[in-house]
Amino acid sequence: MDFNSFLTSLGTSCIIFVILMLIFAWLSKNPSNHVIYYPSRILRGLEPTESAKTRNPFTWIVECLKSTEEDIVATSGVDTAVYFVFLSTVLGILVISGVVLLPVLLPLAATERIAKPSETTSNGTFNNLDKLAMGNIRNKSPRLWAFLAGTYWVSIVTLFMLFKAYRHVSNLRAKALSSPEGKPEQYAILVRDLPPLAPGQNRKEQVDSYFRKLHPEAFYKSMVVTNNKELDKIWVELDGYRQKLVRAEAIFAASKEKNPEGTRPMHKIGFLGLLGEKVHTIEYCNKKIAELGPKWVSEQKTTMTDKQEDASLVFFTSRSAAVSAGQTIHAVKPDTWTVMEAPEPRQLVWGNLPINFFHREIRQYIVYAIVAVTIFFYMIPITFISAFTTLDNLKKLLPFMKVIVDIPALKTVLEAFLPQLALLLFLMLLPRFLMFLSKTEGIPEESHIIRASAGKYFYFSVLNVFLGVTLGGTLFRTFKTIQHQPDMIIELLGDGLPDNATFFLTFVALRFFVGYGLEISRLFPLIVFHIKKKFLCKTEADVKAAWAPGDFSYATRVPNDMLIITITLCYSVIAPLIIPFSAVYFGLGWLIQRNQALKVYMPRYESYGRMWPHIHTRILAALIIYQIAMIGYFGIKKFPYSILLIPLPISSLVFSFVCSKKFYASFASTPLEVVCNDKKSDTNMDAIFKSYVPSCLGSEKFENVGHVSHYADVLSEQI
């Protein structure tokens, strides 16, 4: 990439960001768009804008800067507040590191005199910025001492900021858990791996007798997990006909405005409503509801009596008793009566609860093997893309493209955007696959599945994107040299590091300018909403579903941020110019995501900051990768004192061990001291119990289907 291509990429991305910001300022003022730009506030019963009369394009920035951590917790929960701790921690690492590295290392690199042209690593490309990188320093130069000191400085700052953040998040979690207003999950535990039944005994009797014996004073009730697969199918079908009936009635009522008799809506009952017999929608839906109602109630009774699984939820009358039980070994054999603190009702993955101990272990190892194999094979196309999308390599691999890519204007645009866009598009294929693998492990709660998926995605990103691009581009560029001199492969790969810094610098710029511009403007949700509203929405429920906000997609958002911090740490000393770009990425991210947290997104679950140990560990992994890379690069520079860097990765591992021992236990389990202030007189245990009843086993939603009284009888038998 030459200097013109770099400026084109940076300038174009900046212009796109400004345009998207102006679009946001213009569209967000329109009351018809408030449901897109302020859905969280609307759902909480607040006015979309706090100061409508005095608003200007920068009011949202002031509101974000004035907001406190308590505001974030109250609006979006502890998990979102922890995410902002992550952003501010990384921003602090970059700012403190950059304050020292930029004024010291950049002049040292820029004023170095290269004795021979062959000693530069730029190979005639992008030489203006290569002069600001460590690659411009001669081998064995005394100036390398400053870069070695810079490596220590970045490591010390990172460890200090991580320790400070871990302590802060621990206190934040403890404060949230100690709230007098207890949550349903704080009164329950999840029990898996139930042993075989005794003769004449059912699951309900087995669980009740076991826990009543061990916890006679605090035991309340148990809820045996059932196989709801068939019941779910009936429930989904019944709910679908109910919604279709409401829409058809709304359409029929609207038609009466033009014709007093109205036009009765009709549809075909075949494939996707395109084939088959044409029927009156209202009569047909009423008929299907009448048929499915008794079938649904009958299946409820069958499910709750004959389809009980080897898992159960157990409820206690106090939070301290539930927390204590969830952390206690109940059985001699580790594969029976396995207990854990219960997840939130909305987090439970019911299909995974009955999976037994040994099956979970086997599934986990199989998934790890699949992930390892996938990482290995995924590196091939990533490496190919990194090489193929470099124009010089593109012309070598596809000679017929030479005429096209040599056009000056086209060449500048392709060099500016092609590699980064190709990489971003290729990475979009991964998240769903990794979520599927994580769920297959048998994990019982959604937040844990998301953490597991985010961990896998992080390793994919680091191994395939960071190493794949770095190694792939260098290998393709120096293939002939390696063929003739294979012993130079390590040196060539090391010399290729500064060259790839320019790719990652533009990659980071593209991510924060275009990515955050699209985030704040919400163009795609806005377009989709108005299309649905005009052509598909017939009822208020349809309209609300069309603009319903999502949540922070931590499974992809956190690993993407982790990739940026990994890249930045690894190049912070080699090419310090990347630091301000990454600081803008995290600073802008903090600002824009804060607006989204306060006004747009609604949390799908609350794990009270359980994501933080995952984030902490991955930042430390990135730091260790950086330290090892610097040891190798100083060796390539033939600096005799590079051995002085060896203590760095060792100290990072020791730091990880210390933090794990000091903080992690309070994240893995809830400390008893934070739940000791129970409000027993105000605790509605019946409501807590019912909050865990699956939707397909509830009767409130279909009170008009008939015969629902059977449900009350069955539920009374169950509890």
TACORQUI-V37550 format. One record per residue. N is the residue number from 1. RES is the residue in one letter. BURIAL is I if it has 9 or more other ideal C-beta (glycine too) atoms within 8 Angstrom, else O. Layout:
BEGIN
n->N res->RES burial->BURIAL
n->N res->RES burial->BURIAL
END
This chain:
BEGIN
n->1 res->M burial->I
n->2 res->D burial->O
n->3 res->F burial->O
n->4 res->N burial->O
n->5 res->S burial->I
n->6 res->F burial->I
n->7 res->L burial->O
n->8 res->T burial->I
n->9 res->S burial->I
n->10 res->L burial->I
n->11 res->G burial->O
n->12 res->T burial->I
n->13 res->S burial->I
n->14 res->C burial->I
n->15 res->I burial->O
n->16 res->I burial->I
n->17 res->F burial->I
n->18 res->V burial->O
n->19 res->I burial->I
n->20 res->L burial->I
n->21 res->M burial->I
n->22 res->L burial->I
n->23 res->I burial->I
n->24 res->F burial->I
n->25 res->A burial->I
n->26 res->W burial->O
n->27 res->L burial->I
n->28 res->S burial->I
n->29 res->K burial->O
n->30 res->N burial->O
n->31 res->P burial->O
n->32 res->S burial->O
n->33 res->N burial->I
n->34 res->H burial->I
n->35 res->V burial->I
n->36 res->I burial->I
n->37 res->Y burial->I
n->38 res->Y burial->I
n->39 res->P burial->I
n->40 res->S burial->I
n->41 res->R burial->I
n->42 res->I burial->I
n->43 res->L burial->O
n->44 res->R burial->O
n->45 res->G burial->O
n->46 res->L burial->O
n->47 res->E burial->O
n->48 res->P burial->I
n->49 res->T burial->O
n->50 res->E burial->O
n->51 res->S burial->O
n->52 res->A burial->O
n->53 res->K burial->O
n->54 res->T burial->O
n->55 res->R burial->O
n->56 res->N burial->O
n->57 res->P burial->O
n->58 res->F burial->O
n->59 res->T burial->I
n->60 res->W burial->I
n->61 res->I burial->O
n->62 res->V burial->O
n->63 res->E burial->I
n->64 res->C burial->I
n->65 res->L burial->O
n->66 res->K burial->O
n->67 res->S burial->I
n->68 res->T burial->O
n->69 res->E burial->O
n->70 res->E burial->O
n->71 res->D burial->I
n->72 res->I burial->I
n->73 res->V burial->I
n->74 res->A burial->O
n->75 res->T burial->I
n->76 res->S burial->I
n->77 res->G burial->I
n->78 res->V burial->I
n->79 res->D burial->I
n->80 res->T burial->I
n->81 res->A burial->I
n->82 res->V burial->I
n->83 res->Y burial->I
n->84 res->F burial->I
n->85 res->V burial->I
n->86 res->F burial->I
n->87 res->L burial->I
n->88 res->S burial->I
n->89 res->T burial->I
n->90 res->V burial->I
n->91 res->L burial->I
n->92 res->G burial->I
n->93 res->I burial->I
n->94 res->L burial->I
n->95 res->V burial->I
n->96 res->I burial->I
n->97 res->S burial->I
n->98 res->G burial->I
n->99 res->V burial->O
n->100 res->V burial->I
n->101 res->L burial->I
n->102 res->L burial->I
n->103 res->P burial->O
n->104 res->V burial->I
n->105 res->L burial->I
n->106 res->L burial->I
n->107 res->P burial->O
n->108 res->L burial->I
n->109 res->A burial->I
n->110 res->A burial->I
n->111 res->T burial->O
n->112 res->E burial->I
n->113 res->R burial->O
n->114 res->I burial->I
n->115 res->A burial->O
n->116 res->K burial->O
n->117 res->P burial->O
n->118 res->S burial->O
n->119 res->E burial->O
n->120 res->T burial->I
n->121 res->T burial->I
n->122 res->S burial->I
n->123 res->N burial->O
n->124 res->G burial->O
n->125 res->T burial->O
n->126 res->F burial->I
n->127 res->N burial->I
n->128 res->N burial->O
n->129 res->L burial->I
n->130 res->D burial->I
n->131 res->K burial->I
n->132 res->L burial->I
n->133 res->A burial->I
n->134 res->M burial->I
n->135 res->G burial->I
n->136 res->N burial->I
n->137 res->I burial->I
n->138 res->R burial->O
n->139 res->N burial->O
n->140 res->K burial->O
n->141 res->S burial->I
n->142 res->P burial->O
n->143 res->R burial->I
n->144 res->L burial->I
n->145 res->W burial->O
n->146 res->A burial->I
n->147 res->F burial->I
n->148 res->L burial->I
n->149 res->A burial->O
n->150 res->G burial->I
n->151 res->T burial->I
n->152 res->Y burial->I
n->153 res->W burial->I
n->154 res->V burial->I
n->155 res->S burial->I
n->156 res->I burial->O
n->157 res->V burial->I
n->158 res->T burial->I
n->159 res->L burial->I
n->160 res->F burial->O
n->161 res->M burial->I
n->162 res->L burial->I
n->163 res->F burial->I
n->164 res->K burial->I
n->165 res->A burial->I
n->166 res->Y burial->I
n->167 res->R burial->I
n->168 res->H burial->I
n->169 res->V burial->I
n->170 res->S burial->I
n->171 res->N burial->O
n->172 res->L burial->I
n->173 res->R burial->I
n->174 res->A burial->I
n->175 res->K burial->O
n->176 res->A burial->I
n->177 res->L burial->I
n->178 res->S burial->O
n->179 res->S burial->O
n->180 res->P burial->O
n->181 res->E burial->O
n->182 res->G burial->I
n->183 res->K burial->O
n->184 res->P burial->I
n->185 res->E burial->I
n->186 res->Q burial->I
n->187 res->Y burial->I
n->188 res->A burial->I
n->189 res->I burial->I
n->190 res->L burial->I
n->191 res->V burial->I
n->192 res->R burial->I
n->193 res->D burial->I
n->194 res->L burial->I
n->195 res->P burial->O
n->196 res->P burial->O
n->197 res->L burial->O
n->198 res->A burial->O
n->199 res->P burial->O
n->200 res->G burial->O
n->201 res->Q burial->O
n->202 res->N burial->O
n->203 res->R burial->I
n->204 res->K burial->I
n->205 res->E burial->O
n->206 res->Q burial->I
n->207 res->V burial->I
n->208 res->D burial->I
n->209 res->S burial->O
n->210 res->Y burial->I
n->211 res->F burial->I
n->212 res->R burial->I
n->213 res->K burial->O
n->214 res->L burial->O
n->215 res->H burial->I
n->216 res->P burial->O
n->217 res->E burial->O
n->218 res->A burial->I
n->219 res->F burial->I
n->220 res->Y burial->I
n->221 res->K burial->I
n->222 res->S burial->I
n->223 res->M burial->I
n->224 res->V burial->I
n->225 res->V burial->I
n->226 res->T burial->I
n->227 res->N burial->I
n->228 res->N burial->I
n->229 res->K burial->O
n->230 res->E burial->I
n->231 res->L burial->I
n->232 res->D burial->I
n->233 res->K burial->O
n->234 res->I burial->I
n->235 res->W burial->I
n->236 res->V burial->O
n->237 res->E burial->I
n->238 res->L burial->I
n->239 res->D burial->I
n->240 res->G burial->O
n->241 res->Y burial->I
n->242 res->R burial->I
n->243 res->Q burial->I
n->244 res->K burial->I
n->245 res->L burial->I
n->246 res->V burial->I
n->247 res->R burial->I
n->248 res->A burial->I
n->249 res->E burial->I
n->250 res->A burial->I
n->251 res->I burial->I
n->252 res->F burial->I
n->253 res->A burial->O
n->254 res->A burial->O
n->255 res->S burial->I
n->256 res->K burial->I
n->257 res->E burial->O
n->258 res->K burial->O
n->259 res->N burial->O
n->260 res->P burial->O
n->261 res->E burial->O
n->262 res->G burial->I
n->263 res->T burial->O
n->264 res->R burial->O
n->265 res->P burial->I
n->266 res->M burial->O
n->267 res->H burial->I
n->268 res->K burial->I
n->269 res->I burial->I
n->270 res->G burial->I
n->271 res->F burial->O
n->272 res->L burial->O
n->273 res->G burial->O
n->274 res->L burial->O
n->275 res->L burial->O
n->276 res->G burial->O
n->277 res->E burial->O
n->278 res->K burial->O
n->279 res->V burial->I
n->280 res->H burial->O
n->281 res->T burial->I
n->282 res->I burial->I
n->283 res->E burial->O
n->284 res->Y burial->I
n->285 res->C burial->I
n->286 res->N burial->I
n->287 res->K burial->O
n->288 res->K burial->I
n->289 res->I burial->I
n->290 res->A burial->I
n->291 res->E burial->O
n->292 res->L burial->I
n->293 res->G burial->I
n->294 res->P burial->I
n->295 res->K burial->I
n->296 res->W burial->I
n->297 res->V burial->I
n->298 res->S burial->I
n->299 res->E burial->I
n->300 res->Q burial->I
n->301 res->K burial->I
n->302 res->T burial->I
n->303 res->T burial->I
n->304 res->M burial->I
n->305 res->T burial->I
n->306 res->D burial->O
n->307 res->K burial->I
n->308 res->Q burial->I
n->309 res->E burial->I
n->310 res->D burial->O
n->311 res->A burial->I
n->312 res->S burial->I
n->313 res->L burial->I
n->314 res->V burial->I
n->315 res->F burial->I
n->316 res->F burial->I
n->317 res->T burial->I
n->318 res->S burial->I
n->319 res->R burial->I
n->320 res->S burial->I
n->321 res->A burial->I
n->322 res->A burial->I
n->323 res->V burial->I
n->324 res->S burial->I
n->325 res->A burial->I
n->326 res->G burial->I
n->327 res->Q burial->O
n->328 res->T burial->O
n->329 res->I burial->O
n->330 res->H burial->O
n->331 res->A burial->I
n->332 res->V burial->O
n->333 res->K burial->O
n->334 res->P burial->O
n->335 res->D burial->O
n->336 res->T burial->I
n->337 res->W burial->I
n->338 res->T burial->I
n->339 res->V burial->I
n->340 res->M burial->I
n->341 res->E burial->I
n->342 res->A burial->I
n->343 res->P burial->I
n->344 res->E burial->I
n->345 res->P burial->I
n->346 res->R burial->O
n->347 res->Q burial->I
n->348 res->L burial->I
n->349 res->V burial->I
n->350 res->W burial->O
n->351 res->G burial->O
n->352 res->N burial->I
n->353 res->L burial->I
n->354 res->P burial->I
n->355 res->I burial->I
n->356 res->N burial->I
n->357 res->F burial->I
n->358 res->F burial->O
n->359 res->H burial->I
n->360 res->R burial->I
n->361 res->E burial->O
n->362 res->I burial->O
n->363 res->R burial->I
n->364 res->Q burial->I
n->365 res->Y burial->O
n->366 res->I burial->O
n->367 res->V burial->I
n->368 res->Y burial->O
n->369 res->A burial->O
n->370 res->I burial->I
n->371 res->V burial->I
n->372 res->A burial->O
n->373 res->V burial->O
n->374 res->T burial->I
n->375 res->I burial->I
n->376 res->F burial->O
n->377 res->F burial->O
n->378 res->Y burial->I
n->379 res->M burial->I
n->380 res->I burial->O
n->381 res->P burial->O
n->382 res->I burial->I
n->383 res->T burial->I
n->384 res->F burial->I
n->385 res->I burial->I
n->386 res->S burial->I
n->387 res->A burial->I
n->388 res->F burial->I
n->389 res->T burial->I
n->390 res->T burial->I
n->391 res->L burial->I
n->392 res->D burial->O
n->393 res->N burial->I
n->394 res->L burial->I
n->395 res->K burial->I
n->396 res->K burial->O
n->397 res->L burial->O
n->398 res->L burial->O
n->399 res->P burial->O
n->400 res->F burial->O
n->401 res->M burial->I
n->402 res->K burial->O
n->403 res->V burial->O
n->404 res->I burial->O
n->405 res->V burial->I
n->406 res->D burial->O
n->407 res->I burial->O
n->408 res->P burial->O
n->409 res->A burial->O
n->410 res->L burial->I
n->411 res->K burial->I
n->412 res->T burial->I
n->413 res->V burial->I
n->414 res->L burial->I
n->415 res->E burial->I
n->416 res->A burial->I
n->417 res->F burial->I
n->418 res->L burial->I
n->419 res->P burial->I
n->420 res->Q burial->I
n->421 res->L burial->I
n->422 res->A burial->I
n->423 res->L burial->I
n->424 res->L burial->I
n->425 res->L burial->O
n->426 res->F burial->I
n->427 res->L burial->I
n->428 res->M burial->O
n->429 res->L burial->O
n->430 res->L burial->I
n->431 res->P burial->I
n->432 res->R burial->O
n->433 res->F burial->I
n->434 res->L burial->I
n->435 res->M burial->I
n->436 res->F burial->O
n->437 res->L burial->I
n->438 res->S burial->I
n->439 res->K burial->I
n->440 res->T burial->O
n->441 res->E burial->I
n->442 res->G burial->I
n->443 res->I burial->I
n->444 res->P burial->I
n->445 res->E burial->I
n->446 res->E burial->I
n->447 res->S burial->I
n->448 res->H burial->I
n->449 res->I burial->I
n->450 res->I burial->I
n->451 res->R burial->I
n->452 res->A burial->I
n->453 res->S burial->I
n->454 res->A burial->I
n->455 res->G burial->I
n->456 res->K burial->I
n->457 res->Y burial->I
n->458 res->F burial->I
n->459 res->Y burial->I
n->460 res->F burial->I
n->461 res->S burial->I
n->462 res->V burial->I
n->463 res->L burial->I
n->464 res->N burial->I
n->465 res->V burial->I
n->466 res->F burial->I
n->467 res->L burial->I
n->468 res->G burial->I
n->469 res->V burial->I
n->470 res->T burial->I
n->471 res->L burial->I
n->472 res->G burial->I
n->473 res->G burial->I
n->474 res->T burial->I
n->475 res->L burial->I
n->476 res->F burial->I
n->477 res->R burial->I
n->478 res->T burial->I
n->479 res->F burial->O
n->480 res->K burial->O
n->481 res->T burial->I
n->482 res->I burial->I
n->483 res->Q burial->O
n->484 res->H burial->O
n->485 res->Q burial->O
n->486 res->P burial->O
n->487 res->D burial->O
n->488 res->M burial->I
n->489 res->I burial->O
n->490 res->I burial->O
n->491 res->E burial->O
n->492 res->L burial->I
n->493 res->L burial->I
n->494 res->G burial->I
n->495 res->D burial->I
n->496 res->G burial->I
n->497 res->L burial->I
n->498 res->P burial->I
n->499 res->D burial->I
n->500 res->N burial->I
n->501 res->A burial->I
n->502 res->T burial->I
n->503 res->F burial->I
n->504 res->F burial->I
n->505 res->L burial->I
n->506 res->T burial->I
n->507 res->F burial->I
n->508 res->V burial->I
n->509 res->A burial->I
n->510 res->L burial->I
n->511 res->R burial->I
n->512 res->F burial->I
n->513 res->F burial->I
n->514 res->V burial->I
n->515 res->G burial->I
n->516 res->Y burial->I
n->517 res->G burial->I
n->518 res->L burial->I
n->519 res->E burial->I
n->520 res->I burial->I
n->521 res->S burial->I
n->522 res->R burial->I
n->523 res->L burial->I
n->524 res->F burial->O
n->525 res->P burial->I
n->526 res->L burial->I
n->527 res->I burial->O
n->528 res->V burial->I
n->529 res->F burial->I
n->530 res->H burial->O
n->531 res->I burial->I
n->532 res->K burial->I
n->533 res->K burial->I
n->534 res->K burial->O
n->535 res->F burial->O
n->536 res->L burial->I
n->537 res->C burial->I
n->538 res->K burial->O
n->539 res->T burial->I
n->540 res->E burial->O
n->541 res->A burial->O
n->542 res->D burial->I
n->543 res->V burial->I
n->544 res->K burial->O
n->545 res->A burial->O
n->546 res->A burial->I
n->547 res->W burial->I
n->548 res->A burial->O
n->549 res->P burial->I
n->550 res->G burial->O
n->551 res->D burial->O
n->552 res->F burial->I
n->553 res->S burial->O
n->554 res->Y burial->I
n->555 res->A burial->I
n->556 res->T burial->I
n->557 res->R burial->I
n->558 res->V burial->I
n->559 res->P burial->I
n->560 res->N burial->I
n->561 res->D burial->I
n->562 res->M burial->I
n->563 res->L burial->I
n->564 res->I burial->I
n->565 res->I burial->I
n->566 res->T burial->I
n->567 res->I burial->I
n->568 res->T burial->I
n->569 res->L burial->I
n->570 res->C burial->I
n->571 res->Y burial->I
n->572 res->S burial->I
n->573 res->V burial->I
n->574 res->I burial->I
n->575 res->A burial->I
n->576 res->P burial->I
n->577 res->L burial->I
n->578 res->I burial->I
n->579 res->I burial->I
n->580 res->P burial->I
n->581 res->F burial->I
n->582 res->S burial->I
n->583 res->A burial->I
n->584 res->V burial->I
n->585 res->Y burial->I
n->586 res->F burial->I
n->587 res->G burial->I
n->588 res->L burial->I
n->589 res->G burial->I
n->590 res->W burial->I
n->591 res->L burial->I
n->592 res->I burial->I
n->593 res->Q burial->I
n->594 res->R burial->I
n->595 res->N burial->I
n->596 res->Q burial->I
n->597 res->A burial->I
n->598 res->L burial->I
n->599 res->K burial->I
n->600 res->V burial->I
n->601 res->Y burial->I
n->602 res->M burial->I
n->603 res->P burial->I
n->604 res->R burial->O
n->605 res->Y burial->I
n->606 res->E burial->I
n->607 res->S burial->I
n->608 res->Y burial->I
n->609 res->G burial->I
n->610 res->R burial->I
n->611 res->M burial->I
n->612 res->W burial->I
n->613 res->P burial->I
n->614 res->H burial->I
n->615 res->I burial->I
n->616 res->H burial->I
n->617 res->T burial->I
n->618 res->R burial->I
n->619 res->I burial->I
n->620 res->L burial->I
n->621 res->A burial->I
n->622 res->A burial->I
n->623 res->L burial->I
n->624 res->I burial->I
n->625 res->I burial->I
n->626 res->Y burial->I
n->627 res->Q burial->I
n->628 res->I burial->I
n->629 res->A burial->I
n->630 res->M burial->I
n->631 res->I burial->I
n->632 res->G burial->I
n->633 res->Y burial->I
n->634 res->F burial->I
n->635 res->G burial->I
n->636 res->I burial->I
n->637 res->K burial->I
n->638 res->K burial->O
n->639 res->F burial->I
n->640 res->P burial->O
n->641 res->Y burial->O
n->642 res->S burial->I
n->643 res->I burial->O
n->644 res->L burial->O
n->645 res->L burial->I
n->646 res->I burial->O
n->647 res->P burial->O
n->648 res->L burial->I
n->649 res->P burial->I
n->650 res->I burial->O
n->651 res->S burial->I
n->652 res->S burial->I
n->653 res->L burial->I
n->654 res->V burial->O
n->655 res->F burial->I
n->656 res->S burial->I
n->657 res->F burial->O
n->658 res->V burial->O
n->659 res->C burial->I
n->660 res->S burial->O
n->661 res->K burial->O
n->662 res->K burial->O
n->663 res->F burial->I
n->664 res->Y burial->I
n->665 res->A burial->O
n->666 res->S burial->I
n->667 res->F burial->I
n->668 res->A burial->O
n->669 res->S burial->I
n->670 res->T burial->I
n->671 res->P burial->I
n->672 res->L burial->I
n->673 res->E burial->O
n->674 res->V burial->I
n->675 res->V burial->I
n->676 res->C burial->O
n->677 res->N burial->O
n->678 res->D burial->I
n->679 res->K burial->I
n->680 res->K burial->O
n->681 res->S burial->O
n->682 res->D burial->O
n->683 res->T burial->I
n->684 res->N burial->O
n->685 res->M burial->I
n->686 res->D burial->O
n->687 res->A burial->O
n->688 res->I burial->I
n->689 res->F burial->I
n->690 res->K burial->O
n->691 res->S burial->O
n->692 res->Y burial->I
n->693 res->V burial->I
n->694 res->P burial->O
n->695 res->S burial->O
n->696 res->C burial->I
n->697 res->L burial->I
n->698 res->G burial->O
n->699 res->S burial->O
n->700 res->E burial->O
n->701 res->K burial->O
n->702 res->F burial->I
n->703 res->E burial->O
n->704 res->N burial->O
n->705 res->V burial->I
n->706 res->G burial->O
n->707 res->H burial->O
n->708 res->V burial->I
n->709 res->S burial->O
n->710 res->H burial->I
n->711 res->Y burial->I
n->712 res->A burial->I
n->713 res->D burial->O
n->714 res->V burial->I
n->715 res->L burial->I
n->716 res->S burial->O
n->717 res->E burial->I
n->718 res->Q burial->I
n->719 res->I burial->O
END
